[in-house]
Amino acid sequence: MLRSLFLYTILVLCFQSLTAQRRIVSESYSVENGLSQNSVSDMLRDSEGFVWFATRDGLSRFDGYSFKNYKASSRQLGRSVSNHLQYLLLDDYGYVWVLNNMGQVLRFDTKHEKFEIYPSVDDNKGDNYIAVRRMVKMPDGDIWMIGFSNGCVRASIKPDKSVVTSFFCTQSQNKVGHEVNSLSKDSEGNVWILTDNGIAVVRKGQKEPNAYHLVSRTEKKNSLSALVDAGGEVLVASSHGCLFRYDRVKRRFSSFQLPTTSDLNNVLPIHGSGYFISTEDAGFFLFDNRTSQTKECASVSGVRLSGIRFSFRDARGDIWFRTKGLPGFYRLDADDLTCQYLPFGYQGDMDCLSETMLLSNSLFSFRDDRDKVWMMPSFSDGVWYADGYEGETPRFDKDGMKGRKFPSVIY
């Protein structure tokens, strides 16, 4: 059921008192206050203090007092364009990059208040045509766009703020697969493009990638899902329980088979040589890349873990993840490697999500604020946060609100 997502601006005011309690004050904004549209899917704050919101009917800027709204024009951009916006990203020059529901990426010039489309209409066609599903900003400032089933695009921003786009892994390039699952930049400045059939590595200073086709011991096609830079080697999570290891000195891959046939979907560092590896159907594994020892974790407190759908490493080093069909989150403590289940439902009815909602692919929004992790469920009202990792903490709503608000993002 379609639900309107009202914007919550959350101001957390910490008052030191004898009881050391926190007051959480919330303000709600909607079209009545000047917001472009009531469904807000993403938000960010720029270096000048403005807050930008992606709505289903344009881009909104908030200066702390009022909103100013912007819409892309099909006439100016030279092709039909949607103002149903989904994701925002801020580049190093203060431009706001916007992804809409048609897979189009727009760059908004905040000074001259105009939109540009990337890749350009002239470049984004034929075998190179890409409908974008995700944007990623790399440490060097490049913006990468991952497409639906046809590769990815790198947008390099020059000192004069012009943009040069390069296409990788599209239908016109048959070195590796065309379905890009993820990409990552290592400590040497190389960008690793993980596809449904191998890896393309774009080395620093190169315009063409070096292709690596990875084959496991089972000789099955491997879809690569996640990568982590492990110092002397690079670890790559793959299908069929296979972990690929790239030796930087020998410049070659080897495969390491975990004791499962389940697909691996993420790999995250914990401490030292320890790594967290999640699977689609078999819980998670703890892996030591020095000793190659593994520990399987298929259950927590006697409850068997179903497929892990989302995992996140916070600033402290703890791993948070959610599983299929179960509300709430699990937290793996990075120090003692104990795992704790944190359900939504300590206060009120946040655990009364329907089965349809639980099985959906909608993610939760995270903000890691030092020792606090804020999590915003997409389908329920209120938010939940872990304060100092003490576990049980209350949800909050604003008293006297008319109707129910369904937050999807927090900043």
C-alpha positions as CSV (number, residue, x, y, z in Angstrom):
1,M,0.0,0.0,0.0
2,L,1.4,3.3,-1.0
3,R,2.0,5.6,1.9
4,S,3.0,9.2,2.0
5,L,6.4,9.8,3.5
6,F,6.4,13.0,5.5
7,L,9.7,14.7,6.2
8,Y,11.0,14.6,9.8
9,T,13.7,17.1,10.7
10,I,15.2,15.6,13.8
11,L,17.0,17.9,16.3
12,V,18.7,16.0,19.0
13,L,19.3,18.2,22.1
14,C,21.5,16.7,24.8
15,F,20.9,18.1,28.2
16,Q,23.3,17.1,31.0
17,S,21.2,16.7,34.1
18,L,21.2,14.6,37.3
19,T,19.3,11.9,35.5
20,A,21.5,12.3,32.3
21,Q,18.3,12.1,30.2
22,R,18.0,13.2,26.5
23,R,15.2,15.2,25.1
24,I,14.4,14.5,21.5
25,V,12.6,17.3,19.7
26,S,11.0,16.8,16.2
27,E,9.5,19.2,13.7
28,S,7.4,18.1,10.8
29,Y,7.4,19.9,7.4
30,S,5.1,19.3,4.4
31,V,3.8,21.1,1.3
32,E,2.0,23.4,3.6
33,N,5.4,24.7,4.7
34,G,6.6,25.0,1.1
35,L,8.1,21.6,0.5
36,S,7.8,20.6,-3.2
37,Q,6.0,17.3,-2.4
38,N,5.3,15.3,0.7
39,S,7.1,12.1,-0.3
40,V,10.8,12.6,0.6
41,S,13.2,9.8,-0.4
42,D,16.6,11.3,0.3
43,M,18.3,14.4,1.9
44,L,21.7,15.9,2.3
45,R,23.4,19.0,3.8
46,D,25.9,21.1,1.8
47,S,28.9,23.1,3.0
48,E,26.9,26.3,3.1
49,G,24.4,24.8,5.5
50,F,21.5,24.3,3.1
51,V,19.6,21.0,3.4
52,W,18.4,19.5,0.1
53,F,15.5,17.1,-0.3
54,A,14.6,14.6,-3.1
55,T,10.9,14.5,-3.5
56,R,8.5,12.9,-6.0
57,D,8.0,16.2,-7.6
58,G,11.3,18.0,-7.7
59,L,14.3,19.2,-5.6
60,S,13.7,21.3,-2.5
61,R,16.3,23.4,-0.7
62,F,15.7,24.4,3.0
63,D,17.6,27.3,4.6
64,G,16.3,26.8,8.1
65,Y,13.3,29.1,7.5
66,S,11.8,28.4,4.2
67,F,11.9,26.1,1.1
68,K,12.9,26.9,-2.5
69,N,11.9,24.3,-5.1
70,Y,13.5,23.3,-8.4
71,K,12.3,21.1,-11.3
72,A,14.2,19.9,-14.3
73,S,12.9,20.9,-17.7
74,S,12.6,18.4,-20.6
75,R,12.9,21.3,-23.1
76,Q,16.1,22.5,-21.6
77,L,17.7,19.1,-21.3
78,G,16.7,17.9,-24.8
79,R,14.9,14.7,-23.7
80,S,11.9,13.7,-21.6
81,V,13.0,13.9,-17.9
82,S,11.3,12.9,-14.6
83,N,11.2,15.0,-11.5
84,H,10.4,11.9,-9.4
85,L,13.7,12.0,-7.5
86,Q,15.1,9.2,-5.4
87,Y,18.7,9.8,-4.4
88,L,21.1,12.7,-3.8
89,L,24.8,13.1,-3.8
90,L,27.1,16.1,-3.2
91,D,30.3,16.4,-5.2
92,D,33.5,18.2,-4.1
93,Y,32.5,21.4,-6.0
94,G,29.1,21.8,-4.3
95,Y,27.0,20.5,-7.1
96,V,24.0,18.3,-6.2
97,W,23.7,15.1,-8.2
98,V,20.2,13.6,-8.5
99,L,19.0,10.2,-9.5
100,N,15.4,9.9,-10.6
101,N,13.0,7.0,-11.1
102,M,13.7,6.8,-14.8
103,G,17.4,6.0,-14.2
104,Q,18.5,9.5,-15.3
105,V,21.3,11.4,-13.4
106,L,21.1,15.2,-13.2
107,R,23.7,17.5,-11.9
108,F,22.2,20.6,-10.3
109,D,24.3,23.8,-10.3
110,T,23.5,25.4,-7.0
111,K,25.0,28.8,-8.0
112,H,23.3,29.2,-11.4
113,E,20.3,27.1,-10.4
114,K,20.1,24.9,-13.5
115,F,20.2,21.1,-14.3
116,E,22.5,19.2,-16.6
117,I,22.1,15.5,-17.6
118,Y,24.8,12.9,-17.4
119,P,25.8,10.9,-19.4
120,S,24.8,13.4,-22.1
121,V,22.0,12.6,-24.6
122,D,24.7,12.2,-27.4
123,D,26.8,9.8,-25.4
124,N,24.1,7.7,-23.7
125,K,22.7,5.7,-26.6
126,G,23.1,2.4,-28.5
127,D,25.2,-0.3,-26.9
128,N,26.4,2.3,-24.3
129,Y,22.9,3.2,-23.1
130,I,22.7,3.1,-19.3
131,A,19.7,3.5,-17.1
132,V,21.3,4.3,-13.7
133,R,20.2,2.5,-10.5
134,R,22.9,3.8,-8.1
135,M,25.4,6.6,-7.7
136,V,28.7,6.3,-5.8
137,K,31.2,9.0,-5.0
138,M,34.9,7.9,-4.8
139,P,37.5,9.4,-2.5
140,D,39.1,11.2,-5.5
141,G,35.9,13.0,-6.2
142,D,34.8,11.0,-9.3
143,I,31.1,10.1,-9.5
144,W,30.3,6.6,-10.6
145,M,26.9,5.5,-11.9
146,I,25.9,1.8,-11.9
147,G,23.4,0.9,-14.5
148,F,20.6,-1.7,-14.8
149,S,22.2,-4.6,-16.7
150,N,24.5,-2.5,-18.8
151,G,27.7,-1.5,-17.1
152,C,28.6,1.7,-15.3
153,V,29.8,5.2,-16.1
154,R,32.6,7.3,-14.5
155,A,32.0,11.0,-14.3
156,S,35.4,12.8,-13.8
157,I,35.0,16.4,-12.7
158,K,37.8,18.7,-14.0
159,P,39.2,21.8,-12.2
160,D,37.0,24.0,-14.4
161,K,34.0,21.9,-13.2
162,S,33.4,20.4,-16.6
163,V,32.5,16.7,-16.6
164,V,34.2,13.9,-18.7
165,T,32.3,10.6,-18.8
166,S,33.7,7.1,-19.5
167,F,31.7,3.9,-20.0
168,F,32.8,0.5,-18.6
169,C,31.4,-3.0,-19.0
170,T,28.6,-2.1,-21.4
171,Q,27.3,-4.1,-24.3
172,S,30.0,-2.6,-26.5
173,Q,32.7,-4.1,-24.2
174,N,32.7,-7.9,-23.8
175,K,35.6,-8.4,-21.5
176,V,33.5,-9.1,-18.4
177,G,29.8,-9.3,-17.4
178,H,27.5,-6.3,-18.0
179,E,25.6,-6.6,-14.7
180,V,27.6,-4.5,-12.3
181,N,26.9,-5.5,-8.7
182,S,29.2,-3.1,-6.9
183,L,32.4,-1.1,-7.2
184,S,35.1,-0.1,-4.8
185,K,38.4,1.9,-4.8
186,D,41.4,0.3,-3.1
187,S,44.3,1.9,-1.3
188,E,46.4,2.0,-4.5
189,G,43.7,4.1,-6.3
190,N,42.4,1.2,-8.5
191,V,38.6,1.0,-9.0
192,W,37.3,-2.6,-8.9
193,I,34.1,-3.2,-10.9
194,L,32.4,-6.4,-9.7
195,T,30.0,-7.9,-12.3
196,D,27.9,-11.0,-12.8
197,N,30.8,-12.6,-14.6
198,G,34.2,-11.4,-13.4
199,I,36.0,-8.2,-12.4
200,A,37.2,-5.2,-14.4
201,V,39.9,-3.3,-12.7
202,V,40.5,0.3,-13.7
203,R,44.0,1.1,-12.6
204,K,45.1,4.6,-11.6
205,G,45.8,6.7,-14.7
206,Q,44.3,4.2,-17.1
207,K,41.3,4.7,-19.3
208,E,40.8,1.0,-20.2
209,P,40.3,-1.7,-17.5
210,N,42.2,-4.9,-17.1
211,A,39.8,-7.8,-17.1
212,Y,39.9,-10.7,-14.7
213,H,37.5,-13.6,-15.3
214,L,37.3,-15.6,-12.1
215,V,36.4,-19.3,-12.0
216,S,35.9,-21.3,-8.8
217,R,36.9,-24.9,-8.3
218,T,33.4,-25.9,-9.2
219,E,33.9,-24.4,-12.7
220,K,30.6,-22.5,-12.3
221,K,30.0,-18.9,-13.4
222,N,30.7,-16.6,-10.5
223,S,28.8,-13.4,-9.7
224,L,30.9,-11.0,-7.6
225,S,29.1,-9.0,-5.0
226,A,31.4,-7.2,-2.6
227,L,35.1,-6.4,-2.0
228,V,37.3,-5.3,0.8
229,D,40.9,-4.1,0.8
230,A,42.8,-6.3,3.2
231,G,46.3,-4.8,3.0
232,G,48.5,-7.3,1.1
233,E,45.5,-8.8,-0.6
234,V,42.0,-8.0,-1.8
235,L,39.0,-10.2,-0.7
236,V,36.1,-10.6,-3.1
237,A,32.8,-12.2,-2.1
238,S,31.3,-14.4,-4.8
239,S,28.6,-16.9,-5.5
240,H,28.6,-20.6,-4.5
241,G,30.4,-19.8,-1.1
242,C,33.6,-18.9,-2.9
243,L,35.9,-16.2,-1.6
244,F,38.4,-14.9,-4.1
245,R,41.8,-13.6,-2.8
246,Y,44.0,-11.3,-4.9
247,D,47.7,-11.3,-4.0
248,R,49.1,-7.9,-4.7
249,V,52.7,-9.1,-4.8
250,K,52.1,-12.0,-7.1
251,R,49.3,-10.1,-8.9
252,R,47.0,-13.1,-9.2
253,F,43.8,-14.6,-7.8
254,S,43.3,-17.7,-5.8
255,S,39.9,-19.1,-4.6
256,F,39.0,-20.1,-1.0
257,Q,35.9,-22.2,-0.6
258,L,33.9,-21.6,2.6
259,P,32.0,-24.5,4.0
260,T,28.7,-23.5,2.3
261,T,27.2,-23.4,-1.2
262,S,25.2,-20.3,-0.4
263,D,26.1,-17.1,-2.3
264,L,28.2,-14.6,-0.4
265,N,26.8,-11.1,-0.5
266,N,29.1,-8.9,1.6
267,V,32.5,-8.9,3.3
268,L,33.4,-6.3,6.0
269,P,36.5,-5.8,8.2
270,I,36.2,-6.2,11.9
271,H,39.6,-5.9,13.7
272,G,43.1,-6.9,12.7
273,S,42.9,-9.8,10.3
274,G,39.3,-10.6,11.1
275,Y,36.4,-10.3,8.5
276,F,32.7,-10.6,8.5
277,I,31.3,-12.5,5.5
278,S,27.5,-12.6,5.1
279,T,25.5,-15.1,3.0
280,E,22.2,-15.4,1.2
281,D,21.0,-18.4,3.1
282,A,23.5,-19.6,5.7
283,G,24.0,-16.9,8.2
284,F,27.5,-15.4,8.4
285,F,31.1,-16.5,8.7
286,L,34.1,-15.0,10.6
287,F,37.2,-15.3,8.5
288,D,40.9,-14.7,9.5
289,N,42.9,-13.9,6.3
290,R,46.2,-14.6,8.1
291,T,45.4,-18.1,9.2
292,S,42.6,-18.8,6.7
293,Q,40.5,-20.1,9.6
294,T,36.7,-19.7,9.4
295,K,34.0,-19.9,12.0
296,E,30.4,-20.4,10.9
297,C,27.6,-18.5,12.7
298,A,24.3,-20.0,11.6
299,S,22.3,-19.1,14.7
300,V,22.1,-16.5,17.5
301,S,20.7,-17.4,20.9
302,G,19.3,-20.6,19.5
303,V,17.5,-18.9,16.6
304,R,18.7,-19.9,13.2
305,L,19.7,-17.0,11.0
306,S,17.9,-16.8,7.6
307,G,19.4,-15.0,4.7
308,I,21.2,-11.8,5.5
309,R,19.8,-8.9,3.4
310,F,21.8,-5.9,4.6
311,S,25.0,-5.4,6.6
312,F,26.7,-2.2,7.8
313,R,29.9,-1.4,9.7
314,D,29.7,1.5,12.1
315,A,32.4,3.9,13.2
316,R,33.2,1.8,16.2
317,G,33.8,-1.3,14.1
318,D,30.6,-3.2,15.1
319,I,28.6,-5.0,12.3
320,W,24.9,-4.4,12.0
321,F,22.8,-6.6,9.8
322,R,19.2,-7.6,9.2
323,T,17.8,-10.9,8.1
324,K,15.0,-12.0,5.8
325,G,11.6,-12.2,7.5
326,L,12.5,-10.8,10.9
327,P,12.1,-7.2,12.2
328,G,14.9,-5.4,13.8
329,F,18.7,-5.8,13.6
330,Y,21.5,-7.9,14.8
331,R,24.7,-6.4,16.1
332,L,28.1,-8.2,16.1
333,D,30.4,-6.7,18.7
334,A,33.8,-6.1,17.2
335,D,35.7,-6.6,20.5
336,D,34.3,-9.9,21.9
337,L,32.5,-11.1,18.7
338,T,29.2,-11.7,20.5
339,C,26.0,-11.2,18.5
340,Q,22.9,-9.5,19.9
341,Y,19.4,-9.3,18.5
342,L,17.8,-5.9,18.7
343,P,14.2,-6.0,17.7
344,F,11.9,-3.1,16.9
345,G,9.3,-3.3,19.5
346,Y,10.8,-2.4,22.9
347,Q,8.4,0.5,23.0
348,G,4.9,0.4,21.5
349,D,4.1,-1.4,18.3
350,M,7.1,-1.0,16.1
351,D,7.3,-4.8,15.7
352,C,3.9,-5.1,14.1
353,L,5.2,-5.0,10.5
354,S,3.3,-7.1,8.0
355,E,4.9,-10.1,6.3
356,T,4.9,-8.3,3.0
357,M,6.9,-5.4,4.5
358,L,9.3,-7.8,6.2
359,L,10.0,-9.6,3.0
360,S,10.4,-6.5,0.9
361,N,13.7,-5.2,-0.3
362,S,13.3,-1.8,1.2
363,L,16.3,-0.8,3.3
364,F,16.8,1.2,6.4
365,S,18.5,4.6,6.6
366,F,21.6,4.7,8.7
367,R,23.4,7.6,10.3
368,D,26.4,6.9,12.4
369,D,26.9,9.7,14.9
370,R,30.0,8.7,16.9
371,D,28.6,6.2,19.5
372,K,25.0,6.4,18.3
373,V,23.5,4.5,15.3
374,W,20.2,5.9,14.1
375,M,18.0,3.6,12.1
376,M,14.9,4.7,10.2
377,P,12.5,1.9,9.1
378,S,10.9,2.7,5.8
379,F,7.5,1.3,6.6
380,S,6.8,2.3,10.2
381,D,6.4,5.5,12.1
382,G,9.0,6.9,14.4
383,V,12.7,6.1,14.5
384,W,14.9,3.9,16.6
385,Y,18.4,4.5,17.8
386,A,21.1,2.7,19.7
387,D,22.7,5.1,22.3
388,G,26.1,3.9,23.4
389,Y,25.2,0.4,22.4
390,E,23.1,-0.1,25.6
391,G,20.4,-1.9,23.7
392,E,16.8,-0.8,24.7
393,T,16.0,2.7,23.8
394,P,12.6,4.3,23.0
395,R,11.1,5.2,19.7
396,F,9.8,8.7,19.4
397,D,6.9,10.6,17.8
398,K,5.6,14.1,18.1
399,D,2.6,14.5,20.4
400,G,-0.5,15.8,18.8
401,M,0.5,15.1,15.2
402,K,-2.4,14.9,12.8
403,G,-2.2,11.5,11.0
404,R,0.7,9.1,10.8
405,K,4.1,10.0,9.5
406,F,6.2,7.4,7.7
407,P,9.8,8.5,7.7
408,S,12.2,7.0,5.2
409,V,15.4,8.9,5.9
410,I,17.2,10.8,8.7
411,Y,19.9,13.3,8.7
